[in-house]
Every structure is written in C-alpha cells, then in structure tokens.
Amino acid sequence: MKKFVTMLLVLVMVLSLAACGGSDGLTVEKGKLHMSTNAEFPPYEMVTNDGGFEGIDVEVAGLIAEKMGLELVVDDMGFTAALEAVQNGKSDIAMAGITVNEERKANMDFSDSYATGIQVVIIKADSPAVQSLDDLSTGVLIGTQEGTTGYIYCSDSVENGGYGEEHVMAYETGAVAIQALLAGKVDCVVIDNQPAQEYVKANPGLEILDTEFAVEDYAIAVKKGNSQLLDEVNKALSELIADGSVQKVVDKYITAD
C-alpha cells in the first residue's frame, strides 16, 4: 500500500509539472501567446507613450491570441533576436514585418501571408550620389537594418543581384540607419515602405525614390516543426482575414492617401 501511494504521488507530481508548461503543449507559457518583435517598425509595431505596444502586427497577434483563447504577451527585442527567440523556443511566434525567404524557411516555419510589404530607398533630397535605383550599383554606401531582407538583398554578391557586403552598413534599427543617412555616413537607406514614410515625415530633407526596390509578403514565424501551433495560427488568421478583421487593422494604421 505504501509503495502504491508513493507511485501515485510521483504520478501526480509529473502531471503537475506537465501542466506548468505551455497551453496543451502549444505555447511556451500556459494561457499565453508570446510574440517576439522589434517595436521600432511603424506602423507594424511601435512603443506607445505609456510604454505599451501598438501597431498592425500587435493588433493582429492580439486577435489571433483571442481566437486561440490565450493572452498576448509582446516581447520587444532586436530584429535578429526576435527571430532567434522563435528558433530557440523562447517565444511562440515572431511578427516584425517578417518576409519569408529560403534561408529563414530552413530555420523556422511560417504562416500564410497576412500583409504585403514594399522595400524602398530613402535618400537626401539633394543627394549627389543616388537619384535612381541604378545608382545603387555605382559603389555607394547603403544603410539597412541588420537581419532584414533589405540587408540580405543589398549585401548579396553582385552575381546574385546584390551590391556586396563592402557596400552595405547594417544598423540595429531603421531609426539608427536614418540617423546615419542624415549624418552623411551612408548615401541611402533600403527599408520597408511604411516605416520609410514615417521616417521621411519626421525628417525634412529626406525623400523616397519613386521606383520600388522589392515587393514582399509578410508572415508569422513559429519554431521549426511546431506544426500544431502553426495550424492553430493559420486557422485563426484565415478566419480573421475572411471576416475582414485583418484589413480593418491595416486600414486603421495605413490610410488610402
């Protein structure tokens, strides 16, 4: 009888420990959906005046969490760190205007697309070095945010359509890259269109080239092999797109003009 009671207590402890894990094994913390992001990418993710978070990705993630019966937790960090947090199982999803490419697909799984992003080039209005996309191949110095597709495209070899690492400077955030442009440390900045619009609006003397640099689809990253979580995210995302909720969030932050 004593042996039976001991085994029963061990079983109860094992079950209790299991219950302290993620929600039904889906998430890193029971009852919560942890989203890693880099909250310096307006209008997709931004820090509010009171220290909270807002933006397209934040609200869409909140709606997904609600569909899954979970509470959203936003973990703000560097862009590269946000991707690594998913890969290492420290966050459930990553949303930071993330574009799907082959390198990332090798390390993470991705949801269906929920938004389209456009890469553009920001220059000084009176720039003597850059006035068209063709000028990027003349040996100018290009600023980007580290870990982004803008950096990947630009730093790739000339044979693969890039400009070579020696012609690219990577900065921790887009804002720092813009400061480098204003200080004359780089000749232009390649970054997503929506944050580019915000940076140009806030910094007189900057403008965006008319020609788009690249067009991409944004998706949600999850840990490689976590097909159950990916299915739940895609199911919620599909419903939110179908009922117009995602478009409503996008329209809130990106106006027609």
C-alpha positions, 0 to 999 in steps of 0.5 A, spaced: 500 500 500 505 504 501 509 503 495 502 504 491 501 511 494 508 513 493 507 511 485 501 515 485 504 521 488 510 521 483 504 520 478 501 526 480 507 530 481 509 529 473 502 531 471 503 537 475 509 539 472 506 537 465 501 542 466 506 548 468 508 548 461 505 551 455 497 551 453 496 543 451 503 543 449 502 549 444 505 555 447 511 556 451 507 559 457 500 556 459 494 561 457 499 565 453 501 567 446 508 570 446 510 574 440 517 576 439 518 583 435 522 589 434 517 595 436 521 600 432 517 598 425 511 603 424 506 602 423 507 594 424 509 595 431 511 601 435 512 603 443 506 607 445 507 613 450 505 609 456 510 604 454 505 599 451 505 596 444 501 598 438 501 597 431 498 592 425 502 586 427 500 587 435 493 588 433 493 582 429 497 577 434 492 580 439 486 577 435 489 571 433 491 570 441 483 571 442 481 566 437 486 561 440 483 563 447 490 565 450 493 572 452 498 576 448 504 577 451 509 582 446 516 581 447 520 587 444 527 585 442 532 586 436 530 584 429 535 578 429 533 576 436 526 576 435 527 571 430 532 567 434 527 567 440 522 563 435 528 558 433 530 557 440 523 556 443 523 562 447 517 565 444 511 562 440 511 566 434 515 572 431 511 578 427 516 584 425 514 585 418 517 578 417 518 576 409 519 569 408 525 567 404 529 560 403 534 561 408 529 563 414 524 557 411 530 552 413 530 555 420 523 556 422 516 555 419 511 560 417 504 562 416 500 564 410 501 571 408 497 576 412 500 583 409 504 585 403 510 589 404 514 594 399 522 595 400 524 602 398 530 607 398 530 613 402 535 618 400 537 626 401 533 630 397 539 633 394 543 627 394 549 627 389 550 620 389 543 616 388 537 619 384 535 612 381 535 605 383 541 604 378 545 608 382 545 603 387 550 599 383 555 605 382 559 603 389 555 607 394 554 606 401 547 603 403 544 603 410 539 597 412 537 594 418 541 588 420 537 581 419 532 584 414 531 582 407 533 589 405 540 587 408 540 580 405 538 583 398 543 589 398 549 585 401 548 579 396 554 578 391 553 582 385 552 575 381 546 574 385 543 581 384 546 584 390 551 590 391 556 586 396 557 586 403 563 592 402 557 596 400 552 595 405 552 598 413 547 594 417 544 598 423 540 595 429 534 599 427 531 603 421 531 609 426 539 608 427 540 607 419 536 614 418 540 617 423 546 615 419 543 617 412 542 624 415 549 624 418 552 623 411 555 616 413 551 612 408 548 615 401 541 611 402 537 607 406 533 600 403 527 599 408 520 597 408 515 602 405 511 604 411 516 605 416 520 609 410 514 614 410 514 615 417 521 616 417 521 621 411 515 625 415 519 626 421 525 628 417 525 634 412 530 633 407 529 626 406 525 623 400 523 616 397 525 614 390 519 613 386 521 606 383 520 600 388 526 596 390 522 589 392 515 587 393 514 582 399 509 578 403 509 578 410 508 572 415 508 569 422 514 565 424 513 559 429 519 554 431 521 549 426 516 543 426 511 546 431 506 544 426 500 544 431 501 551 433 502 553 426 495 550 424 492 553 430 495 560 427 493 559 420 486 557 422 485 563 426 488 568 421 484 565 415 478 566 419 480 573 421 482 575 414 475 572 411 471 576 416 475 582 414 478 583 421 485 583 418 484 589 413 480 593 418 487 593 422 491 595 416 486 600 414 486 603 421 494 604 421 495 605 413 490 610 410 488 610 402 492 617 401 
